[in-house]
Amino acid sequence: MNTAKPPAAQAFEVSGLDCASCARSVEKGVSTLAGVSTCSLDFTSARLQVEGEADPAEIVRRVEALGFGARPLGTTPPPTPDPAEEPTSLPRYLLRRRESWPALAGAVLLLPGLVFHEILHWDAHWIEFPALLALLLAGGPVVRAAWRGLRINREVNIQALITIAVLGALVIGAWVEAGMVVVLFSLGESLEGYASARARGAIRSLVSTAPARATRIRRSSRAETRPTEEVVPVEELEPGDLILVRPGERIPGDGQVARGRSTVDQAALTGESVPLEKAEGSAVLAGSVNGEGALEIEITRPVTETTLHRMLRLVAEAQSQRAPVQRYIDRFARVYTPAVVVLALLVAAVPPLAFGAPFWNPDPDTFGWFYRGLALLVIACPCALVISVPASIVSAITNAARTGVLIKGGAHMEALARVRAVAFDKTGTLTEGALTVVGVRSVACAEAESSPEPCEPCDELLALAAAVEERSEHPVGRAVTLAARARLHDDRIPVATDHRALTGRGISATLDGTPVTIGSRRHLDIYLPREGPHRSHAEADAQEGRTPVVVEMGGRFLGTITLADVPRPSAAEAIAELHDLKLPTLLVSGDSKGAARYLAERVGIEEVRAELLPAEKVRVMDELRSRHGPVAMVGDGINDAPALAMADVGIAVGGDLGGTDQAREAAHVTLMGADLRLLPRTLRLARAAMWTVKVNVWFAIGIKAVFMLLVLAGLGTMWMAVMADVGATLVVTLFGMRLLRWGGDLPEPLTG
């Protein structure tokens, strides 16, 4: 009998994680299972990635044996978070979390010892008994975690180090301090858990962008019959279903407007700051907010393939991909802990044996070397150091995703911060990627070129051209028709008949019995005089990359209409912001030199390389890197994919609103919207993230070094060391989480 093998790559959500050492214990425990090739658990997102043929049920059992919970993550979207479960305040979180109750009770019992023993230096047995009870209450979970680490992982984890330190304190009679160490450690884990839960809550809040239910409608064959409505879970929607989205509601699925007209706010997905007009035939995205009009939308994708769901999947994967600096810190932490443990043993043994220094505490105000060694065991906890990087990186990735920018991992966030030059493709990247009417010149016009103000002869020429192009699917035809409808009333556009496409030459139709032709540049010599302003304007337009078309009626030249792929409205501002960041820019295009130079001048790009093949764009990336350093390439087409992959950071423009799948796959970053100002914002965010990482790392190392010196000098206590570690962990976590709300106000120095 054949049995299906479990998938080679599996993902799980782990619950109960309080600190980074918990995540490392789970990683080590799962990695020892048979069939597990690699295992990685990101503490901040609580996402466990396992590769191999291990049974998922066995993985869950191993995680539970280590004292945590786990559930497999399937292909369906994660459930919408319950607001009641989110940690809105610290007191509510601690009271709702049963694991915190023993530590809270222990903290109350320790108050007499803290006041009378540590502050007033009283010495009485009635002070120590409440401390012993606090130790028993809060110490149980710590000892169990230490035993699980020894039994399953064969490792001395931080809980084991705390247990050893507490047992040593009991041996020398420091009952109050032993209780304080355990209670502070347990409360510290709860506080770390609260900070991490806040970070995970911010990440999960992306899920709530899409509603859980949709109003599906069915229409009868009789037009006068009202459609039937039913409210269904979004998981039941299938391509072809028709749904109703009322004003102010969120759109539950990707689709196409079948009926209605409205504005739609897509800011949560694409970063577009202005709501977009949507009418029949317009594409809409799940998670966007409908405006003032009701829309009937035909679903085009199942819920697991919506743009929003794919964004969430990419963000989840990105959170689990560690940046190089994070991998370095993890390796350092693995060396740091055993090194400090060895140092603690040497501190406890060498001074008494070699120099006759006191091993036990000689008096209440002096610490013996055994006690100092115990305090160093507490300092060996690397939690603050380990969490300093992911707290910042994951917060920055989440911030970017909220504005419609997908960064595929911490390594790419780090690379973004190092970018020293930016190269742009032209068509579809800096430009709209679609032709637009930019000039209308009628022979009946007083001047030989279009004026900013509408001209009656030019309006008549545009109306005539729209009548001929009305049924055309050619980009020129669509642009002329859209321009006429935007500029003129529908009754100004006449009705033409006998539409015929002239392959490679244009299109013709009949108007009041007279043939009318809209011709390409090939018609210049046929209908356009060789001398005169119309001819010179048309030739100048062609040299600058614009497209002039000729309008003739019954063999008589009527004028020209000029079309162009216009720059994106945000292009010039985005380039200016990049220059403010001291980043040189380069235009790399397969278009003509004239068209490329004209666009570069309009948007402010300094250097132009035109008429390039895809392979030549790759060579330009190498050249730019040798001159400036790490380079970013911004593009949207198939021909950009090699350069996007070769650049230090490849950035695809358009997401689901444009661009190609090849560009998105090759790129490391995707701008889901058309606003290019997201690019300099993302570069500033990356710099702010790496600056925050550096501050966090140096603070975590510095606080350890300071307390290590204090302990060695006999000025630091165990409970002070625990409090310092807990405080440092909270500081670096909360400092990194500031990036969730970053809006450009944090420092962004250049990073090497």
BELBEL-V895953 format. One record per residue. N is the residue number from 1. SS is DSSP state (alpha for helix, beta for strand, coil for the rest). PHI is phi as a letter, one per 30 degrees, with the letter a starting at -180 (none if undefined). Layout:
<<N | SS | PHI> <N | SS | PHI>>
This chain:
<<1 | coil | none> <2 | coil | d> <3 | coil | c> <4 | coil | d> <5 | coil | d> <6 | coil | d> <7 | coil | d> <8 | coil | d> <9 | beta | c> <10 | beta | b> <11 | beta | b> <12 | beta | b> <13 | beta | c> <14 | beta | c> <15 | beta | c> <16 | coil | j> <17 | coil | d> <18 | coil | c> <19 | coil | a> <20 | alpha | d> <21 | alpha | d> <22 | alpha | d> <23 | alpha | d> <24 | alpha | d> <25 | alpha | d> <26 | alpha | d> <27 | alpha | e> <28 | alpha | d> <29 | alpha | d> <30 | alpha | d> <31 | alpha | d> <32 | coil | d> <33 | coil | d> <34 | coil | d> <35 | coil | j> <36 | beta | c> <37 | beta | d> <38 | beta | b> <39 | beta | b> <40 | beta | b> <41 | beta | b> <42 | beta | d> <43 | coil | d> <44 | coil | d> <45 | coil | c> <46 | coil | h> <47 | beta | c> <48 | beta | c> <49 | beta | c> <50 | beta | b> <51 | beta | c> <52 | beta | k> <53 | coil | c> <54 | coil | d> <55 | coil | d> <56 | alpha | e> <57 | alpha | d> <58 | alpha | d> <59 | alpha | d> <60 | alpha | d> <61 | alpha | d> <62 | alpha | d> <63 | alpha | d> <64 | alpha | d> <65 | alpha | d> <66 | coil | d> <67 | coil | j> <68 | coil | b> <69 | beta | c> <70 | beta | a> <71 | beta | b> <72 | beta | d> <73 | coil | c> <74 | coil | c> <75 | coil | d> <76 | coil | d> <77 | coil | d> <78 | coil | d> <79 | coil | d> <80 | coil | d> <81 | coil | d> <82 | coil | d> <83 | alpha | e> <84 | alpha | d> <85 | alpha | c> <86 | coil | d> <87 | coil | d> <88 | coil | d> <89 | coil | b> <90 | alpha | d> <91 | alpha | e> <92 | alpha | d> <93 | alpha | d> <94 | alpha | d> <95 | alpha | d> <96 | alpha | d> <97 | coil | c> <98 | alpha | d> <99 | alpha | d> <100 | alpha | d> <101 | alpha | d> <102 | alpha | e> <103 | alpha | d> <104 | alpha | d> <105 | alpha | d> <106 | alpha | d> <107 | alpha | d> <108 | alpha | d> <109 | alpha | d> <110 | alpha | d> <111 | alpha | e> <112 | alpha | d> <113 | alpha | d> <114 | alpha | d> <115 | alpha | d> <116 | alpha | d> <117 | alpha | d> <118 | alpha | d> <119 | alpha | c> <120 | coil | c> <121 | coil | h> <122 | coil | d> <123 | coil | b> <124 | coil | b> <125 | alpha | d> <126 | alpha | d> <127 | alpha | d> <128 | alpha | d> <129 | alpha | d> <130 | alpha | e> <131 | alpha | d> <132 | alpha | d> <133 | alpha | d> <134 | alpha | d> <135 | alpha | d> <136 | alpha | d> <137 | alpha | d> <138 | alpha | d> <139 | alpha | d> <140 | alpha | e> <141 | alpha | d> <142 | alpha | d> <143 | alpha | d> <144 | alpha | d> <145 | alpha | d> <146 | alpha | d> <147 | alpha | d> <148 | alpha | d> <149 | alpha | d> <150 | alpha | d> <151 | alpha | d> <152 | alpha | c> <153 | alpha | c> <154 | coil | h> <155 | coil | b> <156 | coil | c> <157 | coil | d> <158 | alpha | d> <159 | alpha | d> <160 | alpha | d> <161 | alpha | d> <162 | alpha | d> <163 | alpha | d> <164 | alpha | d> <165 | alpha | d> <166 | alpha | d> <167 | alpha | d> <168 | alpha | d> <169 | alpha | d> <170 | alpha | d> <171 | alpha | d> <172 | coil | d> <173 | coil | i> <174 | coil | d> <175 | alpha | d> <176 | alpha | d> <177 | alpha | d> <178 | alpha | d> <179 | alpha | d> <180 | alpha | d> <181 | alpha | d> <182 | alpha | d> <183 | alpha | d> <184 | alpha | d> <185 | alpha | d> <186 | alpha | d> <187 | alpha | d> <188 | alpha | d> <189 | alpha | d> <190 | alpha | d> <191 | alpha | d> <192 | alpha | d> <193 | alpha | d> <194 | alpha | d> <195 | alpha | d> <196 | alpha | d> <197 | alpha | d> <198 | alpha | d> <199 | alpha | d> <200 | alpha | d> <201 | alpha | d> <202 | alpha | d> <203 | alpha | d> <204 | alpha | d> <205 | coil | d> <206 | coil | d> <207 | alpha | d> <208 | alpha | d> <209 | alpha | d> <210 | coil | c> <211 | coil | d> <212 | coil | d> <213 | beta | b> <214 | beta | b> <215 | beta | c> <216 | beta | d> <217 | beta | b> <218 | beta | b> <219 | coil | c> <220 | coil | d> <221 | coil | d> <222 | coil | d> <223 | coil | d> <224 | coil | d> <225 | coil | d> <226 | coil | d> <227 | coil | d> <228 | beta | d> <229 | beta | b> <230 | beta | b> <231 | beta | c> <232 | beta | b> <233 | beta | d> <234 | alpha | d> <235 | alpha | d> <236 | alpha | d> <237 | coil | d> <238 | coil | b> <239 | coil | e> <240 | coil | j> <241 | coil | d> <242 | beta | c> <243 | beta | b> <244 | beta | c> <245 | beta | c> <246 | coil | d> <247 | coil | e> <248 | coil | i> <249 | coil | d> <250 | beta | d> <251 | coil | d> <252 | coil | d> <253 | coil | a> <254 | coil | d> <255 | beta | a> <256 | beta | b> <257 | beta | d> <258 | beta | c> <259 | beta | b> <260 | coil | j> <261 | coil | b> <262 | beta | a> <263 | beta | c> <264 | beta | b> <265 | beta | c> <266 | coil | c> <267 | alpha | e> <268 | alpha | d> <269 | alpha | c> <270 | alpha | c> <271 | coil | i> <272 | coil | d> <273 | coil | d> <274 | coil | c> <275 | coil | e> <276 | beta | c> <277 | beta | d> <278 | beta | b> <279 | coil | b> <280 | coil | e> <281 | coil | j> <282 | coil | d> <283 | beta | d> <284 | beta | b> <285 | coil | c> <286 | coil | e> <287 | coil | j> <288 | coil | d> <289 | beta | c> <290 | beta | d> <291 | coil | c> <292 | coil | d> <293 | coil | c> <294 | coil | d> <295 | beta | b> <296 | beta | c> <297 | beta | b> <298 | beta | c> <299 | beta | d> <300 | coil | c> <301 | coil | b> <302 | coil | d> <303 | alpha | d> <304 | alpha | d> <305 | alpha | c> <306 | coil | d> <307 | alpha | e> <308 | alpha | d> <309 | alpha | d> <310 | alpha | d> <311 | alpha | d> <312 | alpha | d> <313 | alpha | d> <314 | alpha | d> <315 | alpha | d> <316 | alpha | d> <317 | alpha | d> <318 | alpha | d> <319 | alpha | d> <320 | alpha | d> <321 | coil | c> <322 | coil | d> <323 | coil | d> <324 | alpha | e> <325 | alpha | d> <326 | alpha | d> <327 | alpha | d> <328 | alpha | d> <329 | alpha | d> <330 | alpha | d> <331 | alpha | d> <332 | alpha | d> <333 | alpha | d> <334 | alpha | d> <335 | alpha | d> <336 | alpha | d> <337 | alpha | d> <338 | alpha | d> <339 | alpha | d> <340 | alpha | d> <341 | alpha | d> <342 | alpha | d> <343 | alpha | d> <344 | alpha | d> <345 | alpha | d> <346 | alpha | d> <347 | alpha | d> <348 | alpha | d> <349 | alpha | c> <350 | alpha | d> <351 | alpha | e> <352 | alpha | d> <353 | alpha | d> <354 | alpha | d> <355 | alpha | b> <356 | coil | i> <357 | coil | d> <358 | coil | d> <359 | coil | d> <360 | coil | d> <361 | coil | d> <362 | coil | d> <363 | beta | a> <364 | coil | e> <365 | coil | c> <366 | beta | b> <367 | coil | c> <368 | coil | d> <369 | alpha | d> <370 | alpha | d> <371 | alpha | d> <372 | alpha | d> <373 | alpha | d> <374 | alpha | d> <375 | alpha | d> <376 | alpha | d> <377 | alpha | e> <378 | alpha | d> <379 | alpha | d> <380 | coil | d> <381 | coil | d> <382 | coil | c> <383 | alpha | e> <384 | alpha | d> <385 | alpha | d> <386 | alpha | d> <387 | alpha | d> <388 | alpha | d> <389 | alpha | d> <390 | alpha | d> <391 | alpha | e> <392 | alpha | d> <393 | alpha | d> <394 | alpha | d> <395 | alpha | d> <396 | alpha | d> <397 | alpha | d> <398 | alpha | d> <399 | alpha | e> <400 | alpha | d> <401 | alpha | d> <402 | alpha | d> <403 | coil | c> <404 | coil | i> <405 | beta | b> <406 | beta | c> <407 | beta | c> <408 | coil | d> <409 | coil | l> <410 | alpha | d> <411 | alpha | d> <412 | alpha | d> <413 | alpha | d> <414 | alpha | d> <415 | alpha | d> <416 | alpha | e> <417 | alpha | d> <418 | alpha | c> <419 | coil | e> <420 | coil | b> <421 | beta | a> <422 | beta | b> <423 | beta | c> <424 | beta | b> <425 | coil | d> <426 | coil | c> <427 | coil | d> <428 | coil | i> <429 | coil | c> <430 | coil | d> <431 | beta | c> <432 | coil | d> <433 | coil | i> <434 | coil | b> <435 | coil | d> <436 | beta | b> <437 | beta | d> <438 | beta | c> <439 | beta | a> <440 | beta | b> <441 | beta | b> <442 | beta | c> <443 | coil | d> <444 | coil | d> <445 | coil | d> <446 | coil | d> <447 | coil | c> <448 | coil | d> <449 | coil | a> <450 | coil | d> <451 | coil | c> <452 | coil | e> <453 | coil | d> <454 | coil | e> <455 | coil | c> <456 | alpha | d> <457 | alpha | d> <458 | alpha | d> <459 | alpha | d> <460 | alpha | d> <461 | alpha | d> <462 | alpha | d> <463 | alpha | d> <464 | alpha | d> <465 | alpha | d> <466 | alpha | d> <467 | alpha | d> <468 | alpha | d> <469 | alpha | d> <470 | coil | e> <471 | coil | c> <472 | coil | d> <473 | coil | c> <474 | coil | d> <475 | alpha | e> <476 | alpha | d> <477 | alpha | d> <478 | alpha | d> <479 | alpha | d> <480 | alpha | d> <481 | alpha | d> <482 | alpha | d> <483 | alpha | d> <484 | alpha | d> <485 | alpha | d> <486 | alpha | d> <487 | alpha | c> <488 | coil | b> <489 | coil | d> <490 | alpha | e> <491 | alpha | d> <492 | alpha | d> <493 | coil | c> <494 | coil | d> <495 | coil | c> <496 | coil | c> <497 | beta | b> <498 | beta | h> <499 | beta | d> <500 | beta | b> <501 | beta | d> <502 | beta | c> <503 | coil | e> <504 | coil | i> <505 | coil | b> <506 | beta | k> <507 | beta | b> <508 | beta | b> <509 | beta | a> <510 | beta | c> <511 | beta | b> <512 | coil | h> <513 | coil | i> <514 | beta | c> <515 | beta | d> <516 | beta | b> <517 | beta | b> <518 | beta | c> <519 | beta | c> <520 | coil | d> <521 | alpha | e> <522 | alpha | d> <523 | alpha | d> <524 | alpha | e> <525 | alpha | d> <526 | alpha | d> <527 | alpha | c> <528 | coil | c> <529 | coil | e> <530 | coil | d> <531 | coil | b> <532 | coil | k> <533 | alpha | d> <534 | alpha | d> <535 | alpha | d> <536 | alpha | d> <537 | alpha | d> <538 | alpha | d> <539 | alpha | d> <540 | alpha | d> <541 | alpha | d> <542 | alpha | d> <543 | alpha | d> <544 | coil | c> <545 | coil | j> <546 | coil | d> <547 | beta | c> <548 | beta | d> <549 | beta | b> <550 | beta | c> <551 | beta | c> <552 | beta | b> <553 | beta | b> <554 | coil | i> <555 | coil | i> <556 | beta | c> <557 | beta | d> <558 | beta | c> <559 | beta | l> <560 | beta | b> <561 | beta | b> <562 | beta | c> <563 | beta | b> <564 | beta | a> <565 | coil | d> <566 | coil | d> <567 | beta | d> <568 | coil | d> <569 | coil | e> <570 | coil | c> <571 | alpha | d> <572 | alpha | d> <573 | alpha | d> <574 | alpha | d> <575 | alpha | d> <576 | alpha | d> <577 | alpha | d> <578 | alpha | d> <579 | alpha | d> <580 | alpha | d> <581 | coil | d> <582 | coil | i> <583 | coil | c> <584 | beta | d> <585 | beta | b> <586 | beta | b> <587 | beta | c> <588 | beta | c> <589 | coil | b> <590 | coil | d> <591 | coil | d> <592 | coil | d> <593 | alpha | d> <594 | alpha | d> <595 | alpha | d> <596 | alpha | d> <597 | alpha | d> <598 | alpha | d> <599 | alpha | d> <600 | alpha | e> <601 | alpha | d> <602 | alpha | d> <603 | alpha | c> <604 | coil | j> <605 | coil | d> <606 | coil | d> <607 | beta | b> <608 | beta | b> <609 | beta | b> <610 | coil | b> <611 | coil | h> <612 | coil | c> <613 | coil | d> <614 | alpha | e> <615 | alpha | d> <616 | alpha | d> <617 | alpha | d> <618 | alpha | d> <619 | alpha | d> <620 | alpha | d> <621 | alpha | d> <622 | alpha | d> <623 | alpha | d> <624 | alpha | d> <625 | alpha | d> <626 | alpha | d> <627 | alpha | d> <628 | alpha | c> <629 | coil | j> <630 | coil | e> <631 | beta | b> <632 | beta | c> <633 | beta | c> <634 | beta | c> <635 | beta | a> <636 | coil | b> <637 | coil | c> <638 | alpha | d> <639 | alpha | d> <640 | alpha | d> <641 | alpha | e> <642 | alpha | d> <643 | alpha | d> <644 | alpha | d> <645 | alpha | d> <646 | alpha | d> <647 | coil | d> <648 | coil | d> <649 | beta | b> <650 | beta | c> <651 | beta | b> <652 | beta | c> <653 | beta | c> <654 | coil | j> <655 | alpha | h> <656 | alpha | d> <657 | alpha | c> <658 | coil | l> <659 | coil | i> <660 | coil | c> <661 | alpha | d> <662 | alpha | d> <663 | alpha | d> <664 | alpha | d> <665 | alpha | d> <666 | alpha | d> <667 | coil | d> <668 | coil | c> <669 | beta | b> <670 | beta | b> <671 | beta | c> <672 | coil | d> <673 | coil | c> <674 | coil | c> <675 | coil | d> <676 | coil | d> <677 | alpha | d> <678 | alpha | d> <679 | alpha | d> <680 | alpha | d> <681 | alpha | d> <682 | alpha | d> <683 | alpha | d> <684 | alpha | d> <685 | alpha | d> <686 | alpha | d> <687 | alpha | d> <688 | alpha | d> <689 | alpha | d> <690 | alpha | d> <691 | alpha | d> <692 | alpha | d> <693 | alpha | e> <694 | alpha | d> <695 | alpha | d> <696 | alpha | d> <697 | alpha | d> <698 | alpha | d> <699 | alpha | d> <700 | alpha | d> <701 | alpha | d> <702 | alpha | d> <703 | alpha | d> <704 | alpha | d> <705 | alpha | d> <706 | alpha | d> <707 | alpha | d> <708 | alpha | d> <709 | alpha | d> <710 | alpha | d> <711 | alpha | d> <712 | alpha | d> <713 | coil | d> <714 | coil | i> <715 | coil | c> <716 | coil | c> <717 | coil | c> <718 | alpha | d> <719 | alpha | d> <720 | alpha | d> <721 | alpha | d> <722 | alpha | d> <723 | alpha | d> <724 | alpha | d> <725 | alpha | d> <726 | alpha | d> <727 | alpha | d> <728 | alpha | d> <729 | alpha | d> <730 | alpha | d> <731 | alpha | d> <732 | alpha | d> <733 | alpha | d> <734 | alpha | d> <735 | alpha | d> <736 | alpha | d> <737 | alpha | d> <738 | alpha | e> <739 | alpha | d> <740 | alpha | d> <741 | alpha | c> <742 | coil | d> <743 | coil | b> <744 | coil | j> <745 | coil | c> <746 | coil | c> <747 | coil | e> <748 | coil | b> <749 | coil | d> <750 | coil | d> <751 | coil | c> <752 | coil | d>>
